[in-house]
């Protein structure tokens, strides 16, 4: 190469010199041409002046001189002149153009007949100017010639210097080349030695099964990759390969590269998931020298299986904790919809899924009830409404077996389950897990997770099933609470507010300056209607009466505070409007004999004490009620009693009648709903009058209550039952517990419990055989600490039952506030249970609450097989009614229902 450089330089120098010379020659030729044409202008002008002076006109020559002068100034024209870059020349050309312009005007004057002297004089001036212009052009050209000569001389001198420098450089390069060749020879020998060492070292490195490689720490060249690595990463040659591209599939050095933190003589251990192999490795790195280059060695130990087990265990523990947290949220929930949505969000975020949603199944259609979507994921809830269940027909057998449906890759459904595949693809689902929401063998819906991470699809099934169970439980509890709340404040028959709500509202209504109207209404003759036509017809009467009240006082607050008592509160109503509606209401209850009512009212301009106003309305209603019974003496209700029992109002006579055994105790058996076997009885009182007429308690107990002498009957029945229980036990007969009713007059006695225990002690009867029945009205009795009373009864060993539950209002607050043992559901709740799904639902809810609270539930007044089967399906524990036995005399009860303990064995 060095031998060829001199001819190349000389050739280049010759070419450059030739080009420079050509450039200068070309420019000098152009300058010469300019000088020539400047002279041409002088000569042509001289010839033109002569011709004009001789009368010969030559316009073509004038035009030619015009063109030459212009081209001399601009360098543009037909002659091909260049423009001289000489300021002196250009100034003279401009001056010549001005003189030429004047000269042309003189020529035109001569042609017009003027004298030629001025033309001659001006032409001489122009010729002298032209000579100066030619001289200026010649001077510029001579200067350019000298400049070209100097430039060529400098160029040639530069080439000579360059040749000398190149020669010196080549001499030095030759010396260095000799030194490099010597060093290369030594390096070759050393490299051969290292290569042999490398081959000896690589043999055992290739034999190990772990991945091992060596890379240059400066340029990331992959220097070595053992046989295991070559096979794992499918590499044939390492030439030109970068470690980050081969081992990590990256286009740039890894951001987690450990080279900057490595220290000489120390190992560095770390962990990494390789994106190419999909495996988890523990890596050991160390700095070393490889073939004379600073390098990093790394050995990778595959710990994928152990890591997967560790991650699975961690995920399982975290998932179980998550489920526990979700269960806790559901247990404490106050708003089931809001809490369920929070649970879906918590679960979906934990799983890193796209969507989590609850599907309800109703009438073979699917409806998305709740949905959670991850950030950036479009909601499909509106599109998941009314979809036929047949599209997921393949899922149903799994759900029936209480198993989850797991789809790891939707594309695999394309050929075998086309409809299901289209449904899932339309909703951007690539994988999913679905768990059934099932209760009592009925599929209610499913919980679905869309597109969870691939590694978690199978492992989340058990958590989903657990979550489904508690979601259903929470939903059921919420429905129960909602229904119980409704029952606590609404009368199920009329949909009016009940006594609970009445007490709360009246206590909350304080002083107000706005007007209010109060209506107190009592349905007349309801007891007679129930006795003559049955309770179902009586309920119809109540419903119709409620409808008429709503129709007249639209927008008012309506309360059913007793079996046949109603209160209407009309806040903000004007006096004339109130009385107008009151007249209309009275007219509504005078049309038909079955729909009669006693009505009392009170309107006030301001309210200072609502209870006093209601009391006034109640008093007016009472007067109206008395007028009704004066006109209807046939009725035996409301302070009107048969002449045969009026004498019982005297306590002395009552005591005599008791001693003469005029009062007879009947027993009505209680039957187990599971096997129809007798499990107890209720004691009921009858009165045999002097005319030998057996009278029911409704005919004489109200009179005794009015005279506050009913306690004599209460304790008489209780003592009579104790005597019988003692006799049965002594005779070896099976003694069932017997329940005894007590009036409020008895319950409020300070020594009530002591009186009962004294009787039990007298006859040596354990209180466990006795059940004390109290009416649900005791909750509102002033001066009675019902909680303390029940506690004392329990401490004495008695069981306590709520009697006639549902007759007036469903006081569910009693169940939460007081520890009762038995709840007796009244006949009015039973009559239409077989045909009224609403009543069945209510009874089922009450039964569920009783079971949860450990309260034994008894249903009274069972008359048909349909009623019994319905109640049994609702979970009622025991029943009593005419279907099994009416109340019977003591002797008949003993013969039919008591067995000896030996026969029982």
C-alpha positions, 0 to 999 in steps of 0.5 A: 500500500505504501508503494502505491501511495506516491503515484496516487498522490502525484496523480491527484496533484496532477488532476487538481493542478489541471482543474485549477489551471483550467479554471483560471484559463477559463476565467482569463478567456472570459476576461479577454472576451470582455476586453475585446467586446469593450473595444468592439463597442468603441469601434462600432460606435465610431463607425455608427457616428460616421454613418450617421454624419454621412446620413446613413442610418443603421438601427441594427448597429444601435441595437447591437451596441445596446445589447453588448453594453447590457451584457458587459454590465450583467453578464447575461446575453446572446454573446456569452460574456461574463461579468467582471467582478471589478468595481472600476470596470463596472462603474465605467460600464455604467458611465458608458451606458449613460453616455451612450444614451446621450449619444443616441439622442444626438444621433436622433437629433441629427437625423431630424436635421439638427447640427452634427457638431454636438454629436461629433463632440459627444462621440469623442467623449464616448470614445475616450470613456470606452478607451478607459473602460478597455484599460480597466478591463485589461488591468483586472485581467492582468491582476487575475493572471498574476493571482493564478500564477501565484495560486498554481505555485502555492499548490505545487509547493503544497503537494511537494510538502505533502509528499515529504510528510507522507514519506516521513509518515510511511517511514514511521509506519513501517517501523511500527508495523515491524513492532506490531508484527513482532507483538502479534507473533507473541500474541499469537503464541500466547493466544494459542496457549490460552486457546488450549487452556480454554479448551481444557476449561470448557470441557467440564463447563459443557458437561454440567447441566446448569446454564453457564455463560461468559460475556464481555463486560464492556461491549456485552459480547457473548464469549462463551455459552456451555452446551446446555445453554446452546441447546436451551437458547437454540444457538449454533454460533456465538460470533457477533452475538450479544448476551442481552439479545440471546439470553433475554431477547432484548435489543439493548443491555438489560436494566437489571445487569449486575456488572456494575455491582460486582466486585473482584473475587466475590460472588453475587447471588440473585434471582430472575425469571427468564422471559425466553425459557419461562423458568425461574433461576437462582444466578451466581455472578463473578468477574474474571478475565477470559482470553485477555478480556474483562468478563462476567461469568454467570451460572444459572440454577433452575428452581422453577418447580420450587418457586412455583410451589412457593408462589402457589403456597403464598397465593393460596395463603393470600387468597384464603386471607382475602376470602376471610376478609370478604366474608368479614365484609359480608358478615358486617354488611349493611348494604348488600349491593354496595358490600358485594360490589366491594367484594368483587372489586377486592377479589378482582384486584387481587386476581389481576383479572379483567372482570368479575361479575355475578350472573343471576339466572331467572326463567332460563335467562342470564342477567348480570347483577353486579360487575367490577372491571379493571382499569381500562377494561370496558364494562359488558354488564348492559350486554349481559342481560337476558342472554339464554342459558342454553348458550352455556348449556355445557356448564350446567352439569358442572354446576349441578355437581357444585363444580367450577367451569374452567376455560383456559383457552377460549379458542379451543371451543371454536370447533366443538361449542360454537355458540359458547365460543361466539358468546365469550369472544363477543365479550373479549373473554379469552379465559374464565372461571365460573362458580355456581351460586346454588341454594337447596339444589336450585341454580340461582346464578354464577360468579364469573372471573374473566381473563385471570392470569394463566397461572392462577386459573385452576387454583382460584376455583376453591376460593370462588366456591367459598366466596359464592357460599358466603355471597349467597348467605349474605344475600339471604341474610340481607333479604331476611333483614329487609323483610324483618325490617319491613315486618317490624314496621308494616302490617302485612294484611293492610300494608299500613304502618304497624304499632311499632312504627306508630309508637316511633312516629308519635314519639318523634312528632314534637311541637309544630306550628303547622296544622294536623288532623287525627282520625281514630277508627275502629271497625265495628263488629269484627269479632262477630264477623270472624265468628260468623263468617270466618277469619278469612272473611274478617281479613277481607273486611279489614283490607277493604276498610283500609282501602277506603281509608286510603281512598279518602285520605290520600297522602296521609300516614296510616297505622293499624295499631290493633286488630280492628283499630286504625289511626290516620295522621294528616300533617299540614291539612287545612281544617275545612279540607280535613272535615270534608274528607272526614264526612266522606270517610263516614259516608264510606262506612255507612254503605254496607253492614259489614263495613261499619266503623266507629270514627273519632277525629280531632283537628288542631291548628298547632301541635303541642302534644300529639298523644293528647290529640290522639287520645281525644280522637280515641275518646270521641271514637269510643262515644261513637262505638257505644252508640253503635252497640246501643243500636246493635245489642246482638253483638257481644263485643266491646263492653257488652256482656251476656247476662249469664256472665255479668255476675262474675264481675263480683270478685266474691261470686267469681271465687265461689264459682271457681270453688264450685268447679264452674270453670273447666280446664280443657287441653289442646294438644301440640303436635310435632310437625315431623311425625305428628306425635303429641309433644305438649298441650295448651290449657284453655278455660271454659265456664259452665253457666247455671243453665249448663251452657259451656261458654268460651273464654271470649264471652267472660274473660273481657269482663274479668279483665275490665274488673281486674279479677282475671288473675283469679282465673290465671292462677286457678288454671295454673294450679289445676295444671300442676295438680294434673301433672303431679297425678300423671307422674304418680300414675307413670304416664308420660307428662308433656309440658303444658302452657298456661296463659297469663293476663297482664293483670297477673304479670304486673304483680310484684310477687308473680314469679314467687306465686308460681314457684310456691304453687310448683313447690306445693305440688312438687312439680318441676317448672320444666313441665310448665310454659308461661304464655304471655301476649305480645302486648306486654311490650307496651305495658307501662310499669312492667319491666318485661326483661326483668320478668322474663329473666326471673321466670327463666331463673325459676326454671320456667319456659316463656312463650309469646302467644298470639304472635301476629294478631295485631302487629308483628312486634319483631323487636321482642325477639331481639330484645327479650329472650323468649323460648317459644313463639306461637304464631296466631291463626290469622297468620295461618288461614290463607298460608296454603294459597298466599305465597306472600304469607308463606314467605313471611312465615318462612322468614320468621321461622328462620329467625326463630331457628337462628335465635334458638326459639321454638316455633308453634303454629296455632289454628291448623285446620287443613292438611294443606296448611300443615304441609306448608307450615312444615315446609317453612320449618315450623317445629310444632303445630296445634289446631282442629286438624289434629284435635280441638280443645278437649276435656281433661279426661279425653286428653288423658285417654287419647294422648297420654301413654305410660312410660312402660309402653313408651319404652 
